[in-house]
Amino acid sequence: MIALRSSTPKKKGLILANGIGVIDSDYVDNSKNEGQIFIQVYNLTDNEVLVEKNECIAQGLVMPMNKLDLDNVKLVKRDGGFGSTL
């Protein structure tokens, strides 16, 4: 996962576009990204914000990822709302 450093909104006025970034499991060994991780930020100020090369504005959080065995899951009909896609 990617999160902004706690000082970034106060010092730079930047926030992540989606609050927190999740790096998809197929991100590794993908020729389209060449090993780079990009983040989208919104500038909450009225001023242009300069982010210098090698300046730390975000950080990565390494977390375990469990894969589900959906072959043994009993699907239940849902009537919409968040989480209703399974």
Secondary structure, DSSP 8 states (H G I E B T S, - for coil): -EEE-TTHHHHH-EEETTSSB---TT-TT-TTTTT-----EEE-SSS-----TT---EEE---------GGG-------SSTTTT-
